[in-house]
């Protein structure tokens, strides 16, 4: 089936950096890792501004192997779905990205594969598995020669259930569906199996509605920069269902409130004002209520989402440099942007380059993902930041 993708054009091939796949099982094309593109700046800024310390961060939903079934991805070549081939392809892509920080979602096989193999590549890591009996989770992998982990905290969105009775729970009133986004992933039956609604109880009960077993992790690092700057990095994966945007907004609000407290803790402990970078799969498209809340604290209609101010002002990296990607998730049933890297726009770090993504007509994504070129149904996104 992979032959149907065709060969890459000369122009497309020149814009790509190929990562060698050493798996003996591979019979198709090698996986692709795209390059980082500099953010365009004025010549005046480039002349007058001395080069600063830089670090690279990538966010990538790598697709948990527990959810990889041929029945869920009938469009994908069967050999590239097998764990031996996928694991090697993923490892090669992660290596080829040359990131200082990797924020990965849907990480399963953490103890048996990723932890030890990433250590061989020079990465240490912190990881949180999803609640309940879910097998995947979120991990932050960091180069030990780039940064030192100084403190970390887990985020379990099921904790929202405990606040139902004390009046602290975010409103779970139904949101305006015209603003909630239109994520219709008809082909990805596996998404539904990741969080089946059956046997969970009354979906109108906030305690049932909020218990989605979603997680995140936040960590403070001391950069190995000349000034030993501190930075906070968070990685998360929000609930998937487009009909439950209210739950996702509750999770997003909890995320930012926890980050605000974590920032205060780090600031007091290390006597600094750390910038914040938040990465993850937010299961929300640009312009929907979750996206609008994260970047403005309001809905797309301009109405306030909450009474208090936005705890952490954030800006999307790709939005900041010119616009969100056309897509970060690609299957026959849905192609759109669900993944973001957010940062505090007023602070000590600014994006100076970004990871290039394919166009919708690029041959390597023809027919949908995963395939031989891309071992996940998501694409990695990334940015290089400069400490100013």
N, C-alpha and C positions, 0 to 999 in steps of 0.2 A: 504493500500500500504506500510505502514511503516514496516510491518513484513518482507518484502523482504530484508531489510537491515541486518536482522539477529542479533544475539546477539554478543557483543564484546567478543573477545578472552580474556583469563585471563591476558595475557601479555599486551594487549592493555588497558584493564581495569585498570591495576596497574599503567599505565603511565598517567592516566587521573585523573583530579579532577572534579568530577561531581558537578554541580550547581543545587540545588533543584529548581524545577519549581512549583510555587504555584498557577498557573492558574487552575481554576476549569474546564476549557474547555479542558485541555490537556488530551489526551487519548493515547499518544504515549510515547516513551522514553524521558527522561529528556535531556535538552540541555547540551552540553559538553564545559568545559573550561579547556584548557590544562595548563600544568605547565611551569614555567620558568626554564631554564636549565643554570647552570653556564658556563661561557666561560672558557675553559681550560687554565690555566696559569702554568708557570714553578714553581717548588717548591721554587726556590730561590726568585722569585718575591713574592710568598705568604708569605714566612718567613720574608723577609726584609721590606715588605710594610705594614704599619699600615692601618687598616680599615678606609675608608673615608665615607663621607655622600653619601647616595644613593637615587635615585628616579626612579620610574618606569613609562614608557610611552608606550601607546598602540595606534596603528592606526587601524581603522576599518571602512570599508564601510558597513553600516548597512542595506542597501537596503531600499530606501524610500517606504513607504506604497503606495504612489501614483502610483508606478510602479509595484505593486504586483497584478497581475491578473492571474487567473488560465490558461488563454489562452497563457500567456507569459511563464509560468512555468508548462507545462503539466506533467512534470516528478515529480513534488512535491506533497506530500500528501495535499489534499485540506484543512484539518483542520489547518495545521501549517502555512497556508498563511493568515489566518484571523487575523485582527489587534489585537484583544484581546489576542490571544494566542502568536502572534509574539512579541507584545510589552512587555509582561511579560517575555518571554524567553530572549529577548534582555536585559532587565533591569537586570535579574538575571546573565547573562553572564558579563555585565559591572561591576556589583557588585563583581562577583567572580574573575575578573582579578586583583582586588586590585591595580589599577594603580593610580599614583599621577596625571598623565595627560592622558586624553583620547582625541585623535584627530579623530573625527568622520566625515565621509562623507555621503552624501545622507540623511541628517537629515531633515525630515519634521515632522510635529506635535511638533515642538520645544516648542512653547508657551503653547500648550494644554497638553503636556505629558512630554517631556524630561527635560525641565527646572525645573519644580517643583519636579519631582520625583528624579532627580539627586541631587537637593538641600537637599532632605531628606537623601540621602546617604552621604552628606557632601561636594558636589561639587558645586562650582560656575562655570559660563560659559560665553563665548563670542561667538557670532554666526553671520554668514552672509548668507543671503538667495541669491540664484542665481538670476541673472538679468532677465528681461522680466517677463513672467508669470509663470516661473518655481517655484515649491513649495518647493523644497529641497535646502539644502545648507551645509556649513561646520561649525562645532562647535568645540571649544576647551573647555573641561571640566577639571577643576583642583581642587584638594583637598584644601580646604581653610586652613587646618592646615599644608599643605606642602609648599604652595607658595602664594605670593601676586601679583596680576596683577598690573603692574605699568604703562604700556602704550600699546596700540594696534592700528593696522591699517587694513583696509579692502583692499583686492586685487580684482579688477574687471577687468578681461581680455578683456572685451569690450572696455576698455580705449585704447587698441591698435588701435582701429578704428580711434581715433582722431589723431594718429600720422602718418596716411597714407600719408597725404599731406605735412608733414614737413620734410620728408626724414629720420625720425628716426625709421621707421618701420623695424623690422627684415625681411630679405629676405624671400619671400614666393614662391621662385622658387620650382618646383617639386623636391622632394628628391629622391634619389636612392631607389626604392622600395625593392631592395634586402637587404637594411639595415633598412627598416622602420618597420620591424616586421610583423608577420603574425597572426593577431588577427581575427579569423573568428568565431565570436560568433553567429552561425547560429540559435541556439535555442532561444537566448534571444532577441526576437522581441521587447521587451520593451526598449532595448537600442536604437533602431532606433526611437521609439516614444518619447524618451527623448529629442531628438534633430532632428526633421524632417527637411530635406533639402528643402521640397516643400515650395513654396511661400516666400522664403527668398531672391530671386533675383539671379543675375548672380554669380555662384560660383567661376568664374574666377576674379571677382572684389575683390581686397584685403579687401575692407570695408565690403563686404558681408561675405567673407571667415573668417574674424577675429571675427565677431560678433557671438559668440557661447554661450554666457550667462554663462560662467564658472567663478568660483570665488575661493578665498582663504582668509585666515586671518592669520595675524602674530601678536604675542604678546610677550612682555617682562615681565618676572617674577622675583621677588626677592625670592630666595629659603629660606625656613626656616632652613638653615644650619648654623653651627657655624660661618661661614665666611660671611653669608648673600650674597652668590653669585647671580649674575644676569645671566639670560639665556633667549635666544630668541627661541620661538617655532612657527613654521609655519605649517599650515594645508591647503591642497589644493586638488582639483579634476580637472584634465585636461580633455580636449576634448577626446571623445571616438573613433572617426572614424579612423581606421588604414590606410585608403587612404588619410587622411589629416595630415600626420606626420609633414608637414611643419607648420601647425597651432599649433600643440602641441609644436614644438620646439620654435616657437615664444612666446608661453605662458611660457615655461620653462625659456627662456631668460629674459622675463619680470619679472618673479618670482624672479630670482636671482638678477636682477638689483634693484628691490624694496627692497629685503632683504639687499643688500649692503648699500643702503641709510638708511634703518631702523636701521641697526647695528651702523652706524655712529651717528645717532640721539641718540640712547640709550647710546652709549659710551660717547658722549659729556655730556648728561644730568646726567648720574649717575657715570661718571668718572670710567669706567670699560671697559673690553674687553670681551663682552659676547660671549660664545660659541653658536652655532646655531644648532637646530635640525629641520629638515623639514620632515613632514610626509604627506602621502596622497595616493590617487588612481591616478596614473600617466598614466593609460591606455596605458602602454608601457611595453614590455617584456624585460628581460635582454639582453643586447647586441644591441638593436636597437638604432636608432640615438638619440632619446630623452634620453634614459638611458645613453648612452655614453656622451652626452652633459652634463648631470647633474653631472656625476662623473669625467669627464676628460676635458670637453670643446672641444672634438673632436668627429669625427665620428668613427665607428668601423674600418674604413680603415685608420685611423690615420690622415686624413686631417682636417685642422682647420675649425671649424664651424663659426668662427667670427674673426674679425680683432683684437679686444681687448681681454685682458686676462679674464679668468673666474672670475666673480666678487666674488663668494664665493666658495672656494674649498670644496667639499663634498665627503663623502664616505658612501656607503650603509652599514648599521649595519650588515645585514646578509652576505653581500659580505665580509665585514671586518673580520668576525669571521669564515669564511670558505666556504661560497657559498650561493647564493640566494635560497629560498625555491623552491621546485618542482612546486608548484602552490599556489596562494592565492585566485583565482577565479575558481569555479568549476561548470560547467553545461555540459549537454551532448554534446553541440556544441563546447565548448571551455573549456579547463583546462590549466591554465598557471598563471604566476606571473605578476601582474599588480600593486601591492601595495609595497611601500618602506618606510623605515625610514632612512633618510640621516642625517649625522652629520659632523661637522667640525673636521677632524681627528687630527688637531694640535690645542689643546685647553685644557680646564680644565675638560672636561668630556670624559669618555671612557666607552663603553659597557662592563658590567661584567656578564650579563646573558641575555638570549633571550627567547622569547616565542616559545615553541615547536609547530610544525605544523604536521598534519597527513601525512602519506605516501599515494601514489596514490591508494594503495590497501587496505587502512583502511576501515573497514566495515561502519564507521559512515559517509563516504562521497560517499558510493556506490550509483550509480544512479544519482548523481548530487545534487546540493544545490539550494534553501533551502530545509531543511527537519526538522524532529523533533530534531535532534542533533544540527543543525546549522540553525539559523533563517534568515541568509542572504546568498546570492550566493557568498559572499566573506568570507574569514576567517580573524580573527584579527591577527595582527602581533605586536610584542612588544619587548622592551628591557629595562633592568634595567641599569642605568648609575651610575657610581661612579664619584664624584667630586674629582679630584686629586690635 
